[in-house]
Amino acid sequence: MAKMTRNDVLPEVVEYLAGGPLPGVIGGQKVASANQETFTTCDPGSRETLAEVYAMQPADVDRAVQAAQQAFDKSGWPQLSPNDRGVLLHRLADAVEQRKKSLAQIEALDCGKVYAQAEADVQNFVDTTRYFTDMALHIQHRSALAVARHEAWTVRAPWGPCGFIFPWNFPILLAGWGLAPALAAGNTVVIKPAEDTPLSTIYLALLAKEVGIPDGVINVVPGLGDPAGAALAGHPGLKRMSFTGSPEVGRLVGEACGRNLVPAKLELGGKGAAVVFDDVDLPQTVEKLVQAITFHCGQVCCDATRWLIHKPIYDQFVSACVERLQKVVVGYQMDRRTQMGPVVSEKQRQRVLGYLKRGQEEGAELVLPGGAAEVDGRDGFYVKPALLAGSLDNVAAREEIFGPVAYLTPFADEAEGIRLANQTDYGLANSVWSSDWDRCYRVAEAMVAANNWINAHNLFPLGVPYAGMNKSGLGGGVLSVHTLFDYWRSTSVVRPL
């Protein structure tokens, strides 16, 4: 197992990673795959193997969905009062918080995420779980309807087994965003984690059993996208499906769910714009955008990757960005000096490098070269931050790169800034930067995306809906009361008077 430079790996983490092949978790039991097939997950910062994991097959996915249905029918989980169910979910949140350092080490090692960011992701899981658990205590399940000559009401109830396919960039955080509302509403779940980063999800399921969550309420089927992910997305036994990932795979998931008429929530990619006007605090704005594009090596779907800069400050802004990005410390994710770690895999590194090459071939100016990075003593998947500039028709300005690469272009006035921001097939998240509040409000409301921020980027306060539109997703969002309602079906009851 890879050595750490920040501090020693905790004994619990060493024991966990050495206990392979790590299992799936079905019906509360550790299980091997039906054909005993395994895969390995590696440390992106060193390429060293972290653990061997059983690769679940379609038969295993079917067992997991059946276990989730059995738990829904027989464990009593959906019939528990919100308070009693909340006791168990709070115990899970408490247990995760108590093991935060262990889970953060697992997440950092598996994702290549800077340790402090991984620790924040674990805390985010804790906070999100508590948020939805407490919210469920205060929702009225029955709502009377004012209907002439009839007694009428609606009642909310959990759906049943819900499927989740999570990506590799935020495994534990996104588990909180998805599982917390589904479980708080009384559903059971089957999770297929990304094959690059399955370790924290398996750990979470084992911890859930430890704190008393009934067997079969949380099931995990690690494995490859095909066959495990495809089998889950296409399983007719699910009542709801949630997928977070690329639009290309999202279409396949939506198609598979559509054949079974299973509602699908698709949280997909983005190509966000930061519209920067000439009245900003330039050093502060540069700092915030540099932090955004280098956070988790730019592997963030809602990131600002198109920087639209007001012409009067364009040259000054670009120069300041280059100077700041050149100071970013690229290194091993467990080294406390590191500001940006590796991308998740060699495949992802080649994707980033490939877009830099294609962008230049299509005429983009290479403002800051980027490219592969070398880290002393670490043979990992490292890249340098990069800046391109030019027409937004360029492939590097149109398509999601998922790396520390921003694309710059100038704009003349507010109308052009809005037009350029909306010149994309995506619709996830943008930001506007100005000291003129009226202008900020106008621009934020005019940009076509589900999430638009003012003088900041990547804001996710609990209680504010976060979703996508156009190529960035459909089927509902996360982080708000509406999310909890997504995981209840609604039935109307009517009696003539």
PLY file of the C-alpha trace (Angstrom):
ply
format ascii 1.0
element vertex 497
property float x
property float y
property float z
element edge 496
property int vertex1
property int vertex2
end_header
0.00 0.00 0.00
1.15 3.55 -0.77
3.09 5.42 1.89
1.77 8.73 3.16
3.85 11.84 3.61
1.32 13.87 5.58
1.22 11.41 8.43
1.08 7.67 8.83
-1.92 5.75 7.60
-4.16 4.91 10.55
-4.05 1.26 11.65
-7.78 0.92 10.96
-7.24 2.06 7.37
-4.31 -0.31 6.90
-6.42 -3.19 8.19
-9.37 -2.25 5.99
-7.34 -2.00 2.79
-5.46 -5.22 3.54
-8.67 -7.17 4.09
-9.34 -7.84 0.44
-10.76 -8.72 -1.79
-13.15 -6.13 -0.38
-16.73 -7.33 -0.65
-20.02 -6.15 -1.92
-22.64 -5.65 0.77
-25.99 -7.30 0.06
-28.68 -7.88 2.65
-26.28 -6.84 5.38
-23.76 -9.53 4.42
-20.30 -9.26 2.90
-20.45 -11.04 -0.44
-18.08 -12.09 -3.20
-19.09 -11.66 -6.83
-20.99 -14.49 -8.47
-17.99 -15.43 -10.63
-15.32 -14.46 -8.06
-14.04 -11.77 -10.44
-12.12 -8.88 -8.87
-10.60 -5.55 -9.86
-8.02 -3.32 -8.21
-8.16 0.29 -7.16
-4.98 2.34 -7.01
-3.62 5.47 -5.39
-3.68 8.14 -8.16
-0.76 9.91 -6.49
1.60 6.93 -6.78
-0.10 4.30 -8.99
0.36 1.80 -6.16
-2.44 -0.69 -5.57
-4.64 0.17 -2.62
-7.03 -2.78 -2.55
-8.54 -5.62 -4.49
-12.34 -5.49 -4.76
-14.93 -8.01 -5.86
-16.51 -7.03 -9.19
-20.26 -7.59 -8.91
-22.09 -9.18 -11.83
-25.71 -8.84 -13.04
-26.73 -11.76 -10.82
-25.27 -9.94 -7.82
-27.10 -6.73 -8.74
-30.32 -8.71 -8.97
-29.69 -10.15 -5.50
-29.07 -6.66 -4.17
-32.31 -5.26 -5.58
-34.19 -8.25 -4.16
-32.54 -7.67 -0.79
-33.57 -4.01 -0.90
-37.15 -5.01 -1.72
-37.20 -7.60 1.06
-35.90 -5.03 3.54
-38.56 -2.60 2.37
-41.28 -5.24 2.80
-40.15 -7.00 5.98
-37.57 -5.04 7.99
-39.99 -2.40 9.18
-37.75 0.40 7.92
-40.45 2.29 5.94
-42.97 1.84 8.77
-40.69 3.37 11.40
-41.73 6.79 12.62
-39.52 9.59 11.30
-38.16 9.92 14.81
-37.22 6.25 15.19
-35.72 6.13 11.70
-33.94 9.37 12.54
-32.34 7.82 15.62
-30.60 5.26 13.41
-29.59 7.78 10.76
-28.17 10.09 13.41
-26.20 7.15 14.79
-24.80 6.61 11.31
-23.88 10.29 11.01
-22.26 10.19 14.44
-20.29 7.06 13.57
-19.04 8.61 10.32
-18.01 11.73 12.21
-16.17 9.63 14.80
-14.33 7.82 11.97
-13.78 11.01 9.97
-10.00 10.74 9.87
-10.14 7.13 8.71
-12.73 7.82 6.04
-10.87 10.94 4.91
-7.66 8.93 4.49
-9.53 6.28 2.52
-11.13 8.93 0.33
-7.91 10.87 -0.24
-5.92 7.76 -1.11
-8.62 6.41 -3.44
-9.55 9.67 -5.21
-6.22 11.51 -5.22
-8.00 14.28 -3.32
-6.01 16.61 -1.07
-6.52 15.28 2.47
-8.11 18.45 3.88
-10.67 18.41 1.05
-11.42 14.74 1.68
-11.98 15.48 5.36
-14.39 18.26 4.40
-16.27 15.83 2.13
-16.74 13.39 5.02
-18.09 16.19 7.20
-20.40 17.18 4.35
-21.85 13.64 4.43
-22.44 14.01 8.16
-24.09 17.43 7.83
-26.28 16.37 4.91
-27.46 13.23 6.69
-28.43 15.21 9.77
-30.11 17.87 7.64
-32.47 15.50 5.80
-33.05 13.34 8.87
-34.22 16.34 10.87
-36.23 17.73 7.95
-38.18 14.47 7.70
-39.36 14.96 11.29
-41.27 18.12 10.36
-42.94 17.20 7.06
-46.66 16.52 7.13
-47.32 13.29 5.28
-51.02 14.07 4.86
-52.25 17.28 3.27
-55.96 18.13 3.14
-57.36 19.44 -0.15
-60.11 22.04 -0.39
-62.51 20.30 -2.83
-66.21 21.10 -3.00
-68.55 18.30 -1.88
-65.67 15.90 -1.19
-63.35 14.99 1.61
-59.93 14.78 -0.07
-56.29 14.64 0.86
-52.92 13.49 -0.39
-50.56 11.21 1.48
-46.82 10.73 0.95
-45.12 7.34 1.25
-41.68 5.94 0.35
-41.25 4.36 -3.07
-39.20 1.25 -2.27
-35.78 0.24 -3.64
-33.87 3.21 -5.10
-30.77 2.79 -7.25
-27.74 5.08 -7.15
-24.73 5.25 -9.44
-22.11 7.66 -8.09
-19.02 9.04 -9.87
-15.40 8.97 -8.78
-14.82 12.63 -7.95
-16.88 12.98 -4.73
-17.84 9.47 -3.54
-18.62 10.10 0.13
-20.06 13.59 -0.35
-22.42 12.52 -3.12
-23.45 9.49 -1.09
-24.74 11.95 1.48
-26.53 14.05 -1.12
-28.33 11.00 -2.51
-28.72 8.48 0.28
-29.69 10.87 3.08
-33.02 12.02 1.58
-33.84 8.55 0.23
-33.24 6.85 3.58
-34.86 9.61 5.64
-37.98 9.19 3.50
-38.07 5.45 4.33
-36.71 3.94 1.12
-34.07 1.25 0.73
-31.06 1.68 -1.57
-28.71 -0.14 -3.91
-25.47 1.72 -4.66
-23.03 1.14 -7.49
-19.89 3.19 -6.72
-17.41 4.14 -9.43
-14.87 1.40 -10.09
-12.05 3.94 -9.62
-13.20 4.90 -6.10
-15.35 2.25 -4.35
-13.57 2.14 -0.99
-15.45 4.72 1.10
-18.85 3.45 -0.05
-18.13 -0.13 1.01
-16.79 1.16 4.33
-19.98 3.20 4.79
-22.25 0.18 4.24
-20.31 -1.88 6.78
-20.55 1.00 9.24
-24.32 1.19 8.69
-24.68 -2.42 9.78
-22.51 -1.71 12.81
-24.83 1.06 14.04
-28.00 -0.99 13.57
-29.41 0.00 10.17
-31.52 -3.06 9.23
-29.96 -5.54 6.81
-30.82 -4.82 3.20
-31.61 -1.14 3.70
-28.19 -0.18 2.29
-26.67 -2.46 -0.37
-23.45 -1.84 -2.31
-22.48 -3.53 -5.57
-18.94 -2.47 -6.56
-17.92 -3.32 -10.08
-17.44 -2.04 -13.60
-19.92 0.20 -15.38
-20.68 -2.70 -17.68
-21.91 -5.08 -16.39
-22.73 -3.86 -12.84
-23.83 -0.29 -13.56
-25.79 -1.29 -16.65
-27.53 -4.07 -14.73
-28.58 -1.66 -11.99
-29.80 1.07 -14.34
-31.86 -1.45 -16.29
-33.30 -3.37 -13.33
-37.11 -3.44 -13.37
-37.25 -3.92 -9.61
-36.16 -0.36 -8.85
-38.72 2.31 -8.05
-36.38 5.28 -8.60
-32.93 5.75 -10.10
-30.30 8.43 -9.53
-27.20 8.80 -11.68
-24.40 11.34 -11.35
-21.82 11.43 -14.13
-21.28 12.33 -17.77
-24.10 13.24 -20.19
-23.02 10.38 -22.44
-23.57 7.74 -19.76
-26.56 9.66 -18.41
-28.35 9.14 -21.72
-27.78 5.39 -21.46
-29.07 5.33 -17.89
-32.12 7.40 -18.81
-32.84 5.13 -21.76
-32.56 2.00 -19.63
-34.83 3.45 -16.94
-37.30 4.63 -19.56
-37.78 1.09 -20.83
-38.94 0.11 -17.32
-40.77 3.41 -16.68
-38.53 3.99 -13.65
-38.18 7.71 -12.82
-34.56 8.79 -13.20
-32.75 11.71 -11.61
-29.76 12.60 -13.80
-27.08 14.93 -12.40
-24.71 15.42 -15.34
-21.81 17.54 -16.53
-21.24 21.23 -17.02
-19.25 23.92 -18.80
-19.81 26.80 -16.41
-19.06 30.44 -17.15
-17.59 33.08 -14.86
-18.62 36.50 -16.17
-16.13 39.01 -14.75
-16.82 42.76 -15.06
-14.25 45.56 -14.88
-15.36 46.82 -11.45
-14.32 43.70 -9.51
-11.73 43.43 -6.80
-9.28 41.91 -9.28
-6.84 40.13 -6.91
-9.69 38.64 -4.90
-11.57 37.48 -8.00
-8.43 35.94 -9.50
-7.76 34.10 -6.25
-11.29 32.68 -6.04
-11.37 31.51 -9.65
-7.91 29.95 -9.40
-9.05 28.09 -6.29
-12.17 26.93 -8.13
-10.36 25.58 -11.20
-7.65 23.83 -9.15
-9.98 22.41 -6.46
-9.74 18.60 -6.76
-7.66 19.19 -9.90
-10.66 20.69 -11.70
-12.63 17.43 -11.55
-15.83 19.23 -10.59
-18.88 19.23 -12.89
-20.15 22.66 -11.84
-16.78 24.38 -12.08
-16.22 27.69 -13.87
-14.21 26.57 -16.89
-15.11 29.42 -19.28
-13.81 32.74 -17.97
-15.50 35.64 -19.76
-13.59 38.82 -18.97
-14.69 42.42 -19.55
-12.40 43.93 -22.21
-11.09 46.88 -20.13
-9.42 44.48 -17.65
-8.81 41.47 -19.90
-5.02 41.74 -20.25
-4.52 42.64 -16.58
-6.78 39.78 -15.46
-5.06 37.20 -17.66
-1.63 38.27 -16.47
-2.68 38.00 -12.82
-4.20 34.54 -13.41
-1.03 33.25 -15.05
1.09 34.56 -12.18
-1.18 32.98 -9.55
-1.57 29.62 -11.31
2.19 29.27 -11.67
2.42 29.31 -7.88
-0.01 26.40 -7.35
1.84 23.56 -5.63
1.12 20.27 -7.41
1.97 17.26 -5.27
0.98 14.11 -3.47
-2.46 14.44 -1.94
-1.34 13.47 1.58
1.47 16.04 1.72
0.28 19.04 3.74
2.14 21.39 1.35
0.11 20.22 -1.66
-2.50 22.57 -3.10
-3.52 20.40 -6.07
-3.18 16.63 -6.22
-3.37 14.21 -9.17
-6.28 13.48 -11.45
-7.97 10.19 -10.73
-6.39 7.97 -13.41
-4.09 7.82 -16.41
-7.21 7.80 -18.60
-8.28 11.10 -17.08
-4.80 12.58 -17.43
-4.74 11.70 -21.12
-8.18 13.26 -21.51
-6.93 16.56 -20.10
-3.75 16.52 -22.19
-5.76 15.57 -25.26
-8.06 18.56 -24.92
-5.08 20.89 -24.59
-3.71 19.52 -27.86
-7.05 19.59 -29.68
-7.77 23.11 -28.45
-4.49 24.38 -29.88
-5.06 22.53 -33.14
-8.38 24.39 -33.47
-6.67 27.75 -32.98
-6.79 28.42 -29.24
-4.01 30.54 -27.77
-1.98 28.68 -25.15
-1.79 31.30 -22.39
-0.40 28.93 -19.75
0.93 25.64 -21.18
-0.09 23.17 -18.49
0.79 19.61 -19.45
2.04 16.65 -17.46
3.60 17.41 -14.07
6.39 15.60 -12.25
6.29 15.10 -8.48
9.46 13.93 -6.74
9.20 10.34 -5.60
5.65 9.87 -6.91
4.75 8.22 -10.19
1.18 9.51 -10.19
-1.31 11.06 -12.58
-0.26 14.69 -12.25
-1.01 17.63 -14.54
-0.29 21.35 -14.34
-2.99 24.05 -14.46
-3.51 25.44 -17.95
-5.16 28.44 -19.61
-6.42 28.63 -23.18
-7.96 31.64 -24.89
-9.85 32.45 -28.06
-13.20 31.80 -29.71
-15.82 29.87 -27.75
-16.38 27.73 -30.83
-13.20 25.87 -29.90
-13.59 22.27 -28.69
-11.86 23.13 -25.41
-14.48 25.82 -24.80
-17.44 23.64 -25.82
-16.76 20.28 -24.19
-16.24 19.32 -20.55
-12.55 18.64 -19.90
-12.74 17.77 -16.19
-9.29 19.02 -15.33
-7.52 22.21 -14.18
-8.07 24.01 -17.48
-9.88 27.31 -18.00
-10.75 28.93 -21.31
-10.71 32.75 -21.55
-12.42 35.13 -23.91
-13.18 38.89 -23.69
-16.60 40.53 -23.90
-17.55 44.13 -24.66
-20.68 44.77 -22.60
-23.28 43.16 -20.36
-25.42 41.88 -23.23
-22.45 40.16 -24.87
-21.34 38.68 -21.55
-24.77 37.10 -21.08
-24.86 35.88 -24.68
-21.45 34.21 -24.39
-22.33 32.65 -21.04
-25.39 31.07 -22.63
-23.43 29.86 -25.68
-23.33 26.25 -24.46
-25.39 23.06 -24.54
-24.94 22.68 -20.78
-26.90 24.36 -18.01
-25.44 23.55 -14.62
-23.71 26.49 -12.91
-22.35 29.95 -13.70
-21.16 32.95 -11.72
-21.15 36.73 -12.19
-18.48 38.95 -10.67
-19.07 42.68 -10.13
-19.41 45.30 -7.40
-22.64 46.55 -9.04
-25.36 44.53 -7.29
-28.12 45.48 -9.73
-25.97 44.25 -12.60
-25.17 41.05 -10.68
-28.87 40.35 -10.17
-29.71 41.02 -13.83
-26.93 38.82 -15.17
-27.48 36.00 -12.67
-31.15 35.78 -13.59
-30.43 35.99 -17.32
-27.87 33.18 -17.50
-29.43 29.87 -18.56
-28.40 27.43 -15.84
-30.00 25.86 -12.83
-27.48 27.47 -10.47
-26.02 30.96 -10.79
-23.78 32.51 -8.13
-22.67 36.06 -7.37
-19.01 36.87 -6.59
-18.36 33.24 -5.72
-18.37 29.82 -7.36
-19.18 26.31 -6.12
-21.64 27.24 -3.36
-23.81 24.44 -1.93
-25.68 25.65 1.16
-28.16 23.11 2.49
-31.67 24.23 1.65
-30.90 25.69 -1.79
-31.95 23.44 -4.71
-29.01 22.29 -6.82
-29.85 20.71 -10.18
-29.11 20.84 -13.89
-30.90 21.67 -17.10
-30.32 21.03 -20.79
-27.29 18.72 -21.21
-26.53 19.03 -17.48
-29.38 16.88 -16.24
-33.02 16.39 -15.46
-35.40 14.76 -13.04
-34.97 16.95 -9.97
-32.17 18.29 -7.86
-30.48 17.82 -4.51
-29.92 19.58 -1.18
-33.41 20.99 -0.54
-36.85 20.06 0.73
-37.81 19.28 -2.88
-35.24 16.47 -2.83
-36.93 14.81 0.11
-40.27 15.03 -1.71
-38.66 13.27 -4.70
-38.28 10.18 -2.53
-41.95 10.02 -1.53
-44.71 8.95 -3.88
-47.95 10.91 -3.57
-51.38 9.28 -3.40
-54.69 11.12 -3.43
-57.62 9.87 -1.35
-61.18 11.11 -2.06
-64.57 10.52 -0.40
-67.81 12.06 -1.70
-69.85 13.90 0.91
0 1
1 2
2 3
3 4
4 5
5 6
6 7
7 8
8 9
9 10
10 11
11 12
12 13
13 14
14 15
15 16
16 17
17 18
18 19
19 20
20 21
21 22
22 23
23 24
24 25
25 26
26 27
27 28
28 29
29 30
30 31
31 32
32 33
33 34
34 35
35 36
36 37
37 38
38 39
39 40
40 41
41 42
42 43
43 44
44 45
45 46
46 47
47 48
48 49
49 50
50 51
51 52
52 53
53 54
54 55
55 56
56 57
57 58
58 59
59 60
60 61
61 62
62 63
63 64
64 65
65 66
66 67
67 68
68 69
69 70
70 71
71 72
72 73
73 74
74 75
75 76
76 77
77 78
78 79
79 80
80 81
81 82
82 83
83 84
84 85
85 86
86 87
87 88
88 89
89 90
90 91
91 92
92 93
93 94
94 95
95 96
96 97
97 98
98 99
99 100
100 101
101 102
102 103
103 104
104 105
105 106
106 107
107 108
108 109
109 110
110 111
111 112
112 113
113 114
114 115
115 116
116 117
117 118
118 119
119 120
120 121
121 122
122 123
123 124
124 125
125 126
126 127
127 128
128 129
129 130
130 131
131 132
132 133
133 134
134 135
135 136
136 137
137 138
138 139
139 140
140 141
141 142
142 143
143 144
144 145
145 146
146 147
147 148
148 149
149 150
150 151
151 152
152 153
153 154
154 155
155 156
156 157
157 158
158 159
159 160
160 161
161 162
162 163
163 164
164 165
165 166
166 167
167 168
168 169
169 170
170 171
171 172
172 173
173 174
174 175
175 176
176 177
177 178
178 179
179 180
180 181
181 182
182 183
183 184
184 185
185 186
186 187
187 188
188 189
189 190
190 191
191 192
192 193
193 194
194 195
195 196
196 197
197 198
198 199
199 200
200 201
201 202
202 203
203 204
204 205
205 206
206 207
207 208
208 209
209 210
210 211
211 212
212 213
213 214
214 215
215 216
216 217
217 218
218 219
219 220
220 221
221 222
222 223
223 224
224 225
225 226
226 227
227 228
228 229
229 230
230 231
231 232
232 233
233 234
234 235
235 236
236 237
237 238
238 239
239 240
240 241
241 242
242 243
243 244
244 245
245 246
246 247
247 248
248 249
249 250
250 251
251 252
252 253
253 254
254 255
255 256
256 257
257 258
258 259
259 260
260 261
261 262
262 263
263 264
264 265
265 266
266 267
267 268
268 269
269 270
270 271
271 272
272 273
273 274
274 275
275 276
276 277
277 278
278 279
279 280
280 281
281 282
282 283
283 284
284 285
285 286
286 287
287 288
288 289
289 290
290 291
291 292
292 293
293 294
294 295
295 296
296 297
297 298
298 299
299 300
300 301
301 302
302 303
303 304
304 305
305 306
306 307
307 308
308 309
309 310
310 311
311 312
312 313
313 314
314 315
315 316
316 317
317 318
318 319
319 320
320 321
321 322
322 323
323 324
324 325
325 326
326 327
327 328
328 329
329 330
330 331
331 332
332 333
333 334
334 335
335 336
336 337
337 338
338 339
339 340
340 341
341 342
342 343
343 344
344 345
345 346
346 347
347 348
348 349
349 350
350 351
351 352
352 353
353 354
354 355
355 356
356 357
357 358
358 359
359 360
360 361
361 362
362 363
363 364
364 365
365 366
366 367
367 368
368 369
369 370
370 371
371 372
372 373
373 374
374 375
375 376
376 377
377 378
378 379
379 380
380 381
381 382
382 383
383 384
384 385
385 386
386 387
387 388
388 389
389 390
390 391
391 392
392 393
393 394
394 395
395 396
396 397
397 398
398 399
399 400
400 401
401 402
402 403
403 404
404 405
405 406
406 407
407 408
408 409
409 410
410 411
411 412
412 413
413 414
414 415
415 416
416 417
417 418
418 419
419 420
420 421
421 422
422 423
423 424
424 425
425 426
426 427
427 428
428 429
429 430
430 431
431 432
432 433
433 434
434 435
435 436
436 437
437 438
438 439
439 440
440 441
441 442
442 443
443 444
444 445
445 446
446 447
447 448
448 449
449 450
450 451
451 452
452 453
453 454
454 455
455 456
456 457
457 458
458 459
459 460
460 461
461 462
462 463
463 464
464 465
465 466
466 467
467 468
468 469
469 470
470 471
471 472
472 473
473 474
474 475
475 476
476 477
477 478
478 479
479 480
480 481
481 482
482 483
483 484
484 485
485 486
486 487
487 488
488 489
489 490
490 491
491 492
492 493
493 494
494 495
495 496
